[in-house]
Amino acid sequence: MAPAGSGSRAAVLVVGGAGYVGSHTVKGLLAAGYRAVVFDNLSTGHRQAVPRGARFLKGDLLQPASLGRALAAHRFQAVFHFAARALVGESVADPALYYRQNLTGTQNLLDAMRAHGVGKIVFSSTAAVYGEVRTAPLREDHPKAPCNPYGRTKWTIECMLRDYGAAYGLRSVSLRYFNAAGCDPDGELGEDHDPETHLIPNVLRAARDRRRGVRIFGDDYETPDGTCVRDYVHVTDLAQAHVRALEKLDSEIQVDAFNLGNGSGYSVREVVDMAREVTGRPIRAELVGRRPGDPPVLVASAERARAELGWQPVFGALGTILETAWGWHRTHPRGYGR
Ligand code: UFG
């Protein structure tokens, strides 16, 4: 669908667009006919992950001057906001870092948007806003009780967005990702974190390098096989959800939040077994103790995103998620070449 807004292609400022979900979304935006300007401090993102066709500006949300310059350089239709620290364990060890980077950084962004007359934002939120989860699949109206500083910063930002909407008319969509996974099916973009804490890249690293194994964090949860259950959602499907949210912000939505997941849960052991099948490699799995803070089951109901955003995930099968991730990890043993 052609972007709304003007005859010339509408521009989106993608803050954190050199990261994993951000870079895939930039690719989706360009394919949908938008212009994208990536603003990223490259603290965890990669310059090589910025798709050809997007403009790149190095800058930091904690340095409002660089942000002001970026916002002054174009007439942006909207901002996509991916820039955040996103590791639960790190947030417990260093909450000051999380409150500064995530909260202060976001407030700087919202205030700069106001100053430059940019009135729409799509925000990367997370299933971590729910905290203690009592049901599956989980709907958006489930109580929010984030149980670590990371989740608390994301939930506080959602509250900020609502308050800025009521007071200043800012239009926003918060997208609560469940477990972002998989890689660009064209093989151009991938997942490159340092350190890597996520299950799927760690399992695939063990497939690539037989000397390594993958650790399974606990098999004494109240789940069918005792290991934690998660809802894995393909990063390219997440990218599409952002484009759909932008289209809806142009017309119907003032302030809203949506879950993004496939509604199917897979246990850690199921992921390891499926990875053995997809890669055709033996994968050594070592059972170790629980990782603190892991909820047993997190599965989304994304009915509202389907009904109200018209979101239709196409890479939802776990096998497809693993195949696309394997396509990248097999050919990029050192990620983007760090
Ligand atoms: N796991 C392992 N071994 C590993 C890595 C993970 O067994 O080497 C397990 C975890 O214990 C968990 C599951 O695999 O049960 C998934 O773990 P991930 O680290 O891949 O993902 P999380 O569910 O912990 O994290 C996701 C998002 C976070 C978000 C969190 C909310 O990536 O950003 O959900 O709970 F904060």
Residues whose N, C-alpha, C, O or C-beta is under 5 A from the ligand:
A	BS01	UFG	A86 T126 A127 A128 F178 T197 H198 L199 I200 N202 R215 I216 F217 C228 R230 V268 R291 D294
